[in-house]
Amino acid sequence: MNLLRVPFSWLFAVYFGYGAAAVWWVIGASTLLKAMGKWWSVRSGAWQGGS
């Protein structure tokens, strides 16, 4: 997920023209996505490595 921060930051900041604020929005969005993925992993039990 962290590897996607740089390309998405560039995409929104430069290509779409949102500027520096886009970088902070991308960081916030990727943090939220990571938290949701970790929540799902714990909730489903997938983090235990078993069934």
C-alpha distance matrix in Angstrom:
0.0 3.8 5.4 5.4 7.0 10.0 11.0 10.6 12.5 15.0 15.4 16.3 18.1 20.1 20.4 20.9 22.6 21.2 21.2 19.7 19.3 16.6 14.4 14.9 14.3 10.9 10.1 11.8 10.4 6.7 8.5 10.6 8.3 7.1 10.8 12.0 10.4 11.9 15.0 15.4 15.1 17.8 19.8 20.1 20.8 18.2 17.3 20.9 20.6 23.7 24.7
3.8 0.0 3.8 5.3 5.3 7.8 10.0 10.3 11.0 13.6 14.9 15.8 16.8 18.8 19.7 20.5 21.7 20.2 19.6 17.7 17.8 15.4 12.6 13.3 13.7 10.3 8.7 11.4 11.1 7.5 8.8 11.9 10.7 9.1 12.5 14.5 13.3 14.2 17.3 18.3 17.9 20.1 22.5 23.1 23.5 21.1 19.6 23.1 22.9 26.3 27.6
5.4 3.8 0.0 3.8 5.6 6.5 7.8 9.3 10.7 12.3 13.5 15.3 16.4 17.7 18.3 19.6 21.1 20.3 19.7 18.3 18.9 16.2 13.5 15.1 15.5 11.8 11.2 14.2 13.4 10.1 12.2 14.9 13.2 12.2 15.8 17.3 15.7 17.0 20.2 20.7 20.1 22.8 25.0 25.2 25.6 22.8 21.6 24.9 24.3 27.6 28.8
5.4 5.3 3.8 0.0 3.8 5.6 5.6 6.1 8.3 10.1 10.5 12.1 13.8 15.3 15.5 16.5 18.3 17.5 17.4 16.5 16.8 13.6 11.6 13.5 13.0 9.2 9.7 12.5 11.0 8.3 11.3 13.4 11.6 11.6 15.3 16.2 15.1 17.0 19.9 20.1 20.2 23.0 24.8 25.0 25.9 23.3 22.6 26.1 25.5 28.6 29.4
7.0 5.3 5.6 3.8 0.0 3.8 5.7 5.3 5.8 8.5 9.8 10.5 11.5 13.6 14.5 15.3 16.4 15.1 14.6 13.2 13.4 10.7 8.2 9.9 10.1 6.5 6.5 9.9 9.4 7.1 9.7 12.4 11.6 11.8 14.9 16.4 16.0 17.7 20.3 21.1 21.5 23.9 25.7 26.4 27.3 25.0 24.0 27.6 27.5 30.7 31.6
10.0 7.8 6.5 5.6 3.8 0.0 3.8 5.5 5.0 6.2 8.5 10.1 10.3 11.5 12.8 14.4 15.2 14.6 13.5 12.4 13.6 11.1 8.4 11.2 12.0 8.8 9.2 12.9 12.7 10.8 13.3 16.1 15.4 15.5 18.6 20.2 19.7 21.2 24.0 24.8 25.0 27.4 29.3 30.0 30.8 28.3 27.2 30.7 30.4 33.6 34.6
11.0 10.0 7.8 5.6 5.7 3.8 0.0 3.8 5.4 5.2 6.0 8.7 9.8 10.3 10.5 12.4 14.0 14.1 13.8 13.7 14.8 11.6 10.1 13.2 13.1 9.8 11.4 14.6 13.5 12.0 15.2 17.3 16.0 16.7 20.1 20.9 20.3 22.4 25.0 25.3 25.7 28.5 30.1 30.4 31.5 28.8 28.2 31.8 31.1 34.2 34.8
10.6 10.3 9.3 6.1 5.3 5.5 3.8 0.0 3.8 5.4 4.8 6.1 8.2 9.8 9.8 10.4 12.3 11.7 12.2 12.2 12.5 8.9 8.1 10.9 10.0 6.8 9.3 11.9 10.5 9.7 13.2 14.7 13.6 15.1 18.1 18.7 18.6 21.0 23.2 23.5 24.4 27.1 28.4 28.9 30.3 28.0 27.5 31.2 30.9 33.8 34.2
12.5 11.0 10.7 8.3 5.8 5.0 5.4 3.8 0.0 3.8 5.4 5.4 5.8 8.0 9.5 10.1 10.7 9.7 9.1 8.6 9.4 6.3 4.8 8.2 8.4 6.0 8.1 11.0 10.8 10.5 13.3 15.3 15.1 16.3 19.0 20.1 20.5 22.4 24.5 25.4 26.3 28.6 30.0 31.0 32.3 30.1 29.3 33.0 33.0 36.0 36.6
15.0 13.6 12.3 10.1 8.5 6.2 5.2 5.4 3.8 0.0 3.8 5.6 5.1 5.4 6.9 8.8 9.4 9.7 9.0 9.5 11.3 8.5 7.7 11.4 11.7 9.6 11.8 14.8 14.4 14.0 17.0 18.9 18.5 19.7 22.6 23.6 23.7 25.7 28.0 28.6 29.4 31.9 33.3 34.0 35.3 33.0 32.2 35.9 35.5 38.6 39.2
15.4 14.9 13.5 10.5 9.8 8.5 6.0 4.8 5.4 3.8 0.0 3.8 5.7 5.8 5.0 6.4 8.4 9.2 10.0 11.4 12.3 8.9 9.4 12.8 12.0 9.9 13.0 15.3 14.1 14.2 17.5 18.8 18.0 19.8 22.6 23.1 23.2 25.7 27.7 27.9 29.1 31.8 32.8 33.3 34.9 32.6 32.3 36.0 35.5 38.3 38.6
16.3 15.8 15.3 12.1 10.5 10.1 8.7 6.1 5.4 5.6 3.8 0.0 3.8 5.9 5.9 4.9 6.4 5.9 7.5 9.1 9.2 5.8 7.5 10.5 9.2 8.2 11.6 13.4 12.4 13.4 16.5 17.4 17.2 19.4 21.8 22.2 22.9 25.4 27.0 27.5 29.0 31.4 32.3 33.1 34.9 32.9 32.6 36.4 36.3 39.0 39.2
18.1 16.8 16.4 13.8 11.5 10.3 9.8 8.2 5.8 5.1 5.7 3.8 0.0 3.8 6.2 6.1 5.2 4.7 4.2 6.0 7.5 5.2 6.5 9.8 9.9 9.5 12.1 14.2 14.2 15.2 17.8 19.2 19.5 21.3 23.5 24.5 25.3 27.4 29.1 30.0 31.3 33.6 34.6 35.7 37.3 35.3 34.7 38.4 38.5 41.4 41.8
20.1 18.8 17.7 15.3 13.6 11.5 10.3 9.8 8.0 5.4 5.8 5.9 3.8 0.0 3.8 5.7 4.9 6.9 6.4 8.8 10.9 9.0 9.9 13.4 13.6 12.8 15.5 17.8 17.6 18.2 21.0 22.5 22.5 24.1 26.7 27.5 28.0 30.2 32.1 32.8 34.0 36.4 37.5 38.3 39.9 37.7 37.1 40.9 40.6 43.6 44.0
20.4 19.7 18.3 15.5 14.5 12.8 10.5 9.8 9.5 6.9 5.0 5.9 6.2 3.8 0.0 3.8 5.5 8.2 9.3 12.0 13.4 10.8 12.3 15.6 15.0 13.9 17.0 19.1 18.1 18.7 22.0 23.1 22.5 24.5 27.2 27.5 27.9 30.5 32.3 32.5 33.8 36.5 37.4 37.9 39.7 37.4 37.2 40.9 40.4 43.2 43.3
20.9 20.5 19.6 16.5 15.3 14.4 12.4 10.4 10.1 8.8 6.4 4.9 6.1 5.7 3.8 0.0 3.8 5.9 8.4 11.5 11.8 9.3 11.8 14.6 13.3 13.0 16.4 17.8 16.7 18.1 21.2 21.7 21.5 23.9 26.3 26.3 27.2 29.9 31.2 31.5 33.2 35.8 36.3 37.0 39.1 37.1 37.0 40.8 40.6 43.2 43.1
22.6 21.7 21.1 18.3 16.4 15.2 14.0 12.3 10.7 9.4 8.4 6.4 5.2 4.9 5.5 3.8 0.0 3.8 5.5 9.2 10.1 8.7 11.2 13.9 13.3 13.7 16.7 18.2 17.9 19.4 22.1 22.9 23.2 25.5 27.6 28.1 29.1 31.5 32.9 33.6 35.2 37.5 38.2 39.2 41.2 39.3 38.9 42.7 42.7 45.5 45.6
21.2 20.2 20.3 17.5 15.1 14.6 14.1 11.7 9.7 9.7 9.2 5.9 4.7 6.9 8.2 5.9 3.8 0.0 3.8 6.8 6.6 5.6 8.8 10.7 10.1 11.2 14.1 15.1 15.1 17.1 19.4 20.1 20.9 23.2 24.9 25.5 27.0 29.2 30.3 31.3 33.1 35.1 35.8 37.1 39.0 37.4 36.9 40.7 41.0 43.7 43.9
21.2 19.6 19.7 17.4 14.6 13.5 13.8 12.2 9.1 9.0 10.0 7.5 4.2 6.4 9.3 8.4 5.5 3.8 0.0 3.8 5.5 5.8 7.5 9.8 10.5 11.5 13.6 15.2 16.0 17.5 19.5 20.8 21.9 23.6 25.4 26.5 27.8 29.7 31.1 32.4 33.9 35.8 36.8 38.2 39.8 38.1 37.3 41.1 41.4 44.3 44.8
19.7 17.7 18.3 16.5 13.2 12.4 13.7 12.2 8.6 9.5 11.4 9.1 6.0 8.8 12.0 11.5 9.2 6.8 3.8 0.0 3.8 5.3 5.4 7.1 9.1 10.2 11.4 13.1 14.7 15.9 17.4 19.1 20.5 21.8 23.4 25.0 26.4 27.8 29.3 30.9 32.3 33.9 35.1 36.8 38.1 36.6 35.4 39.1 39.6 42.7 43.4
19.3 17.8 18.9 16.8 13.4 13.6 14.8 12.5 9.4 11.3 12.3 9.2 7.5 10.9 13.4 11.8 10.1 6.6 5.5 3.8 0.0 3.8 5.4 5.4 6.4 8.8 10.1 10.8 12.4 14.4 15.6 16.8 18.5 20.2 21.4 22.8 24.5 26.0 27.1 28.8 30.5 31.9 32.9 34.7 36.3 35.0 34.0 37.8 38.5 41.4 41.9
16.6 15.4 16.2 13.6 10.7 11.1 11.6 8.9 6.3 8.5 8.9 5.8 5.2 9.0 10.8 9.3 8.7 5.6 5.8 5.3 3.8 0.0 3.8 5.4 4.9 6.1 8.6 9.7 10.3 12.0 14.0 15.1 16.2 18.1 19.8 20.8 22.2 24.1 25.4 26.7 28.3 30.1 31.1 32.5 34.2 32.7 31.9 35.7 36.2 39.0 39.4
14.4 12.6 13.5 11.6 8.2 8.4 10.1 8.1 4.8 7.7 9.4 7.5 6.5 9.9 12.3 11.8 11.2 8.8 7.5 5.4 5.4 3.8 0.0 3.8 5.4 5.2 6.3 8.7 9.9 10.6 12.3 14.3 15.3 16.5 18.4 20.0 21.1 22.6 24.3 25.8 27.0 28.7 30.1 31.5 32.9 31.2 30.1 33.8 34.3 37.3 38.0
14.9 13.3 15.1 13.5 9.9 11.2 13.2 10.9 8.2 11.4 12.8 10.5 9.8 13.4 15.6 14.6 13.9 10.7 9.8 7.1 5.4 5.4 3.8 0.0 3.8 5.4 5.1 6.2 8.5 9.9 10.6 12.3 14.2 15.4 16.5 18.4 20.0 21.1 22.4 24.4 25.7 27.1 28.3 30.2 31.5 30.2 29.0 32.7 33.5 36.5 37.3
14.3 13.7 15.5 13.0 10.1 12.0 13.1 10.0 8.4 11.7 12.0 9.2 9.9 13.6 15.0 13.3 13.3 10.1 10.5 9.1 6.4 4.9 5.4 3.8 0.0 3.8 5.4 5.1 6.0 8.5 9.8 10.5 12.2 14.2 15.3 16.4 18.3 19.9 20.9 22.5 24.3 25.8 26.6 28.4 30.1 28.9 28.1 31.8 32.6 35.4 35.8
10.9 10.3 11.8 9.2 6.5 8.8 9.8 6.8 6.0 9.6 9.9 8.2 9.5 12.8 13.9 13.0 13.7 11.2 11.5 10.2 8.8 6.1 5.2 5.4 3.8 0.0 3.8 5.4 5.0 6.0 8.4 9.8 10.4 12.1 14.1 15.2 16.3 18.2 19.7 20.9 22.3 24.3 25.4 26.7 28.3 26.7 25.9 29.7 30.1 33.0 33.4
10.1 8.7 11.2 9.7 6.5 9.2 11.4 9.3 8.1 11.8 13.0 11.6 12.1 15.5 17.0 16.4 16.7 14.1 13.6 11.4 10.1 8.6 6.3 5.1 5.4 3.8 0.0 3.8 5.5 5.3 6.1 8.6 10.0 10.6 12.3 14.3 15.4 16.5 18.2 20.0 21.0 22.6 24.1 25.7 26.9 25.4 24.1 27.8 28.6 31.6 32.4
11.8 11.4 14.2 12.5 9.9 12.9 14.6 11.9 11.0 14.8 15.3 13.4 14.2 17.8 19.1 17.8 18.2 15.1 15.2 13.1 10.8 9.7 8.7 6.2 5.1 5.4 3.8 0.0 3.8 5.6 5.1 6.2 8.7 10.0 10.6 12.3 14.3 15.4 16.4 18.4 20.0 21.2 22.2 24.2 25.7 24.7 23.6 27.3 28.4 31.2 31.7
10.4 11.1 13.4 11.0 9.4 12.7 13.5 10.5 10.8 14.4 14.1 12.4 14.2 17.6 18.1 16.7 17.9 15.1 16.0 14.7 12.4 10.3 9.9 8.5 6.0 5.0 5.5 3.8 0.0 3.8 5.4 5.1 6.2 8.6 9.9 10.5 12.3 14.3 15.2 16.5 18.4 20.1 20.8 22.4 24.2 23.0 22.4 26.2 27.0 29.6 29.8
6.7 7.5 10.1 8.3 7.1 10.8 12.0 9.7 10.5 14.0 14.2 13.4 15.2 18.2 18.7 18.1 19.4 17.1 17.5 15.9 14.4 12.0 10.6 9.9 8.5 6.0 5.3 5.6 3.8 0.0 3.8 5.3 5.0 6.1 8.6 9.8 10.5 12.2 14.1 15.2 16.4 18.4 19.7 20.9 22.3 20.7 19.9 23.7 24.2 27.1 27.6
8.5 8.8 12.2 11.3 9.7 13.3 15.2 13.2 13.3 17.0 17.5 16.5 17.8 21.0 22.0 21.2 22.1 19.4 19.5 17.4 15.6 14.0 12.3 10.6 9.8 8.4 6.1 5.1 5.4 3.8 0.0 3.8 5.5 5.1 6.2 8.6 9.9 10.6 12.2 14.2 15.3 16.6 18.1 19.9 21.0 19.8 18.6 22.2 23.3 26.2 27.0
10.6 11.9 14.9 13.4 12.4 16.1 17.3 14.7 15.3 18.9 18.8 17.4 19.2 22.5 23.1 21.7 22.9 20.1 20.8 19.1 16.8 15.1 14.3 12.3 10.5 9.8 8.6 6.2 5.1 5.3 3.8 0.0 3.8 5.4 5.1 6.2 8.6 9.9 10.4 12.3 14.2 15.4 16.2 18.1 19.8 19.1 18.3 22.0 23.3 25.7 26.0
8.3 10.7 13.2 11.6 11.6 15.4 16.0 13.6 15.1 18.5 18.0 17.2 19.5 22.5 22.5 21.5 23.2 20.9 21.9 20.5 18.5 16.2 15.3 14.2 12.2 10.4 10.0 8.7 6.2 5.0 5.5 3.8 0.0 3.8 5.4 5.1 6.2 8.6 9.8 10.5 12.3 14.3 15.1 16.4 18.1 16.8 16.6 20.3 21.1 23.5 23.6
7.1 9.1 12.2 11.6 11.8 15.5 16.7 15.1 16.3 19.7 19.8 19.4 21.3 24.1 24.5 23.9 25.5 23.2 23.6 21.8 20.2 18.1 16.5 15.4 14.2 12.1 10.6 10.0 8.6 6.1 5.1 5.4 3.8 0.0 3.8 5.4 5.1 6.2 8.5 9.9 10.5 12.4 14.0 15.3 16.4 14.9 13.9 17.7 18.5 21.3 21.9
10.8 12.5 15.8 15.3 14.9 18.6 20.1 18.1 19.0 22.6 22.6 21.8 23.5 26.7 27.2 26.3 27.6 24.9 25.4 23.4 21.4 19.8 18.4 16.5 15.3 14.1 12.3 10.6 9.9 8.6 6.2 5.1 5.4 3.8 0.0 3.8 5.4 5.1 6.0 8.6 9.8 10.6 12.0 14.1 15.2 14.6 13.5 17.1 18.7 21.1 21.7
12.0 14.5 17.3 16.2 16.4 20.2 20.9 18.7 20.1 23.6 23.1 22.2 24.5 27.5 27.5 26.3 28.1 25.5 26.5 25.0 22.8 20.8 20.0 18.4 16.4 15.2 14.3 12.3 10.5 9.8 8.6 6.2 5.1 5.4 3.8 0.0 3.8 5.5 5.0 6.1 8.6 10.0 10.3 12.0 14.0 13.5 13.4 17.0 18.3 20.3 20.2
10.4 13.3 15.7 15.1 16.0 19.7 20.3 18.6 20.5 23.7 23.2 22.9 25.3 28.0 27.9 27.2 29.1 27.0 27.8 26.4 24.5 22.2 21.1 20.0 18.3 16.3 15.4 14.3 12.3 10.5 9.9 8.6 6.2 5.1 5.4 3.8 0.0 3.8 5.4 5.1 6.2 8.7 9.8 10.5 12.1 10.7 10.7 14.4 15.2 17.4 17.5
11.9 14.2 17.0 17.0 17.7 21.2 22.4 21.0 22.4 25.7 25.7 25.4 27.4 30.2 30.5 29.9 31.5 29.2 29.7 27.8 26.0 24.1 22.6 21.1 19.9 18.2 16.5 15.4 14.3 12.2 10.6 9.9 8.6 6.2 5.1 5.5 3.8 0.0 3.8 5.4 5.0 6.2 8.5 9.9 10.4 9.6 8.5 12.1 13.6 16.0 16.8
15.0 17.3 20.2 19.9 20.3 24.0 25.0 23.2 24.5 28.0 27.7 27.0 29.1 32.1 32.3 31.2 32.9 30.3 31.1 29.3 27.1 25.4 24.3 22.4 20.9 19.7 18.2 16.4 15.2 14.1 12.2 10.4 9.8 8.5 6.0 5.0 5.4 3.8 0.0 3.8 5.4 5.3 6.0 8.5 9.8 10.3 9.9 13.0 15.1 16.8 17.0
15.4 18.3 20.7 20.1 21.1 24.8 25.3 23.5 25.4 28.6 27.9 27.5 30.0 32.8 32.5 31.5 33.6 31.3 32.4 30.9 28.8 26.7 25.8 24.4 22.5 20.9 20.0 18.4 16.5 15.2 14.2 12.3 10.5 9.9 8.6 6.1 5.1 5.4 3.8 0.0 3.8 5.5 5.0 5.9 8.2 8.2 9.2 12.3 13.6 14.9 14.4
15.1 17.9 20.1 20.2 21.5 25.0 25.7 24.4 26.3 29.4 29.1 29.0 31.3 34.0 33.8 33.2 35.2 33.1 33.9 32.3 30.5 28.3 27.0 25.7 24.3 22.3 21.0 20.0 18.4 16.4 15.3 14.2 12.3 10.5 9.8 8.6 6.2 5.0 5.4 3.8 0.0 3.8 5.5 5.4 6.0 5.0 5.5 8.8 10.0 11.8 12.0
17.8 20.1 22.8 23.0 23.9 27.4 28.5 27.1 28.6 31.9 31.8 31.4 33.6 36.4 36.5 35.8 37.5 35.1 35.8 33.9 31.9 30.1 28.7 27.1 25.8 24.3 22.6 21.2 20.1 18.4 16.6 15.4 14.3 12.4 10.6 10.0 8.7 6.2 5.3 5.5 3.8 0.0 3.8 5.5 5.1 6.4 5.8 8.2 10.7 12.1 12.6
19.8 22.5 25.0 24.8 25.7 29.3 30.1 28.4 30.0 33.3 32.8 32.3 34.6 37.5 37.4 36.3 38.2 35.8 36.8 35.1 32.9 31.1 30.1 28.3 26.6 25.4 24.1 22.2 20.8 19.7 18.1 16.2 15.1 14.0 12.0 10.3 9.8 8.5 6.0 5.0 5.5 3.8 0.0 3.8 5.6 7.9 8.8 10.6 12.9 13.3 12.8
20.1 23.1 25.2 25.0 26.4 30.0 30.4 28.9 31.0 34.0 33.3 33.1 35.7 38.3 37.9 37.0 39.2 37.1 38.2 36.8 34.7 32.5 31.5 30.2 28.4 26.7 25.7 24.2 22.4 20.9 19.9 18.1 16.4 15.3 14.1 12.0 10.5 9.9 8.5 5.9 5.4 5.5 3.8 0.0 3.8 5.5 8.0 9.3 10.8 10.6 9.5
20.8 23.5 25.6 25.9 27.3 30.8 31.5 30.3 32.3 35.3 34.9 34.9 37.3 39.9 39.7 39.1 41.2 39.0 39.8 38.1 36.3 34.2 32.9 31.5 30.1 28.3 26.9 25.7 24.2 22.3 21.0 19.8 18.1 16.4 15.2 14.0 12.1 10.4 9.8 8.2 6.0 5.1 5.6 3.8 0.0 3.8 5.4 5.7 7.8 7.8 7.7
18.2 21.1 22.8 23.3 25.0 28.3 28.8 28.0 30.1 33.0 32.6 32.9 35.3 37.7 37.4 37.1 39.3 37.4 38.1 36.6 35.0 32.7 31.2 30.2 28.9 26.7 25.4 24.7 23.0 20.7 19.8 19.1 16.8 14.9 14.6 13.5 10.7 9.6 10.3 8.2 5.0 6.4 7.9 5.5 3.8 0.0 3.8 5.4 5.7 6.8 7.2
17.3 19.6 21.6 22.6 24.0 27.2 28.2 27.5 29.3 32.2 32.3 32.6 34.7 37.1 37.2 37.0 38.9 36.9 37.3 35.4 34.0 31.9 30.1 29.0 28.1 25.9 24.1 23.6 22.4 19.9 18.6 18.3 16.6 13.9 13.5 13.4 10.7 8.5 9.9 9.2 5.5 5.8 8.8 8.0 5.4 3.8 0.0 3.8 5.4 8.0 9.8
20.9 23.1 24.9 26.1 27.6 30.7 31.8 31.2 33.0 35.9 36.0 36.4 38.4 40.9 40.9 40.8 42.7 40.7 41.1 39.1 37.8 35.7 33.8 32.7 31.8 29.7 27.8 27.3 26.2 23.7 22.2 22.0 20.3 17.7 17.1 17.0 14.4 12.1 13.0 12.3 8.8 8.2 10.6 9.3 5.7 5.4 3.8 0.0 3.8 5.5 8.2
20.6 22.9 24.3 25.5 27.5 30.4 31.1 30.9 33.0 35.5 35.5 36.3 38.5 40.6 40.4 40.6 42.7 41.0 41.4 39.6 38.5 36.2 34.3 33.5 32.6 30.1 28.6 28.4 27.0 24.2 23.3 23.3 21.1 18.5 18.7 18.3 15.2 13.6 15.1 13.6 10.0 10.7 12.9 10.8 7.8 5.7 5.4 3.8 0.0 3.8 6.9
23.7 26.3 27.6 28.6 30.7 33.6 34.2 33.8 36.0 38.6 38.3 39.0 41.4 43.6 43.2 43.2 45.5 43.7 44.3 42.7 41.4 39.0 37.3 36.5 35.4 33.0 31.6 31.2 29.6 27.1 26.2 25.7 23.5 21.3 21.1 20.3 17.4 16.0 16.8 14.9 11.8 12.1 13.3 10.6 7.8 6.8 8.0 5.5 3.8 0.0 3.7
24.7 27.6 28.8 29.4 31.6 34.6 34.8 34.2 36.6 39.2 38.6 39.2 41.8 44.0 43.3 43.1 45.6 43.9 44.8 43.4 41.9 39.4 38.0 37.3 35.8 33.4 32.4 31.7 29.8 27.6 27.0 26.0 23.6 21.9 21.7 20.2 17.5 16.8 17.0 14.4 12.0 12.6 12.8 9.5 7.7 7.2 9.8 8.2 6.9 3.7 0.0
